[in-house]
């Protein structure tokens, strides 16, 4: 590892540790199975580039609060949810060298845990921004380059636009 990489990681070491702790502590599912599957995707050796970039960007901009870590945590929940769903749609067998969740626990369970993580993302986002933002909407068209093969496979099976409501 280069000297520069060590210096960067040392600069945000405490922040990244706080994010890891928050990911674990804020999960709080009611079912042990949900916790087991969520941890399978959240703690299976990802690089945590999103949190790293969030924390570094905050430092570069002179930010001194804790929202950088909070947003890093909720975006990791969102990312993990999309990975669970995407692995199923793509019929993947491995993620980060480990069997994908749906191959261990089944399709329906993996989707529901992805939905749980999406709900966790929305819950913490709402706590930060207040309930008035719950009506904000984002719309993604079916023209995302990496997803076009997936979308074509489902052509004719419903609306090709995906609406996300926050």
N, C-alpha and C positions, 0 to 999 in steps of 0.2 A: 504494500500500500504506500502511496506517495506521501511525502512529508506534508504537503498541502492538505490532503484528505484527512490526515490525522489532526491537523490544526483545526479544520472546519468541524469535524466531529467532536473534538474536545470543547469547542466553543458552545455547542448545543447539547452536550452530553446530559446535563441535568434536565433540560427541557424534554429531550426524547425519552428519558426515564419517567418523567412525570406523565407523558402521553401514554406510555405503556401501562402505567399504573391506572390512569383514568380509563383506558380501554377496558381493563379488567373490572374495575370497581363500578363503572356505570352500566355494565351489561345487564345485570340483575334480572335474568329471566325467571319465571316462576317454575319452569320445568328444567330438570337437570339435563335432559336430552338436548334442549335448545342451547343451553350453556356449552355442552360438549361439542356440538356441531359449530356453534359460533366461534368457539376457541380454536377449533380445527382450522377454520379459514383465517381467523384474525392473527393467530400466533404460530403460523406454519412457516415462518422464515422469510416473510416479505421484506423488502428493502426499506420501507417507510420513507419513500422519496417525497410523497405529498407532505407529511409532517415536517420533514427536513427543510423543504423549500418554504413552507409556511413560516417556520420559526426563523430561518435565515432572512427571509424577506422582512419579517417584522423587526428583526435586529438592525438590518440595513436602514430601515425607515425610522429607526429610533423609538420604536414602540416598546413600552415597559410593562404592559399589563399582562393578563393571563389568557385573553381571548385567542391568542395565537395557538395556544395549547388546546383550548376548548374546541376551536374550529378544526384543528388537526384531528382531534378525537372523533368528532362527528363525521368528518369527511372519510375517515377510515371505516366507520360503520357503513356509510354509503358505498364506498368502494368494495367492501367485503360482500355486501348484499348483491351488487352487480356481478361480482365474480361467481357467487353461488348460482345466480340465474343464468349467466352467460355460459358457464360450464355445462349446464344442462342443455341449453339451446344448441351449443356447439358439439354436443355429445363427446365432451372431453373425457379422458380417463385419468389424466394426471394434472396436478397443479403444484408447482414448486417441488416436483419430484415425489409428491405424495398422492395417493388415490383421492379423487375428487369426492366431495361430500355425497353427491347423489349415488355414487357407486357403492358407498358404504351403508347409507341410511335410506336410500330410495329417493325417487324424484319428488314426490309430494312433500316429504319431510324437508328436503333441501330447499325447495321453493318456499315453504312456510318459514323456515329459519331466515332465508333471504328477506322475506316480508317482515319478519320481526326486526331484523337489523335496519331495514328501511324505516320502520316505525320508530325505532330508537333514534335514528338520525333526525327524523321529523320532530320527535319529542324534545330533544335537546336544542334543536334549531329554534323551535317555538319558545322555549324557555329564554333563549338569548334575545330574540327579536320581539317577543310578545305575540299574543294571539292575532293581532291585526294583520300580520303578514301571512296568516294561514290561507288567505284567499289569493295570494300571488300565484301566478301560473307560469310555467315554462313549457314550451312546446318544441319537440324535436321532430324534424321531418325524417322520413325514411331514407334520406340520402346520405347517411353517415357512411363514409367509404368502407370501414372495416365491418360494418353490419349489413351491407347490401346483400351478400349471399344468404344470410339468415332471413332477411326480410323477404327476398324472392321466394324462399322455400315456403313461407307462410302466406304468399300472395293469394288473395281470394278468401282468406280466412278471417276477414274483419278489416277494420280500419288500419291503414298502414302508418298513420301518425300515432305517436305515443305521447300522451299528455301527462305530465307530472304536475301534481298539485301539491304545493307546500303550505 
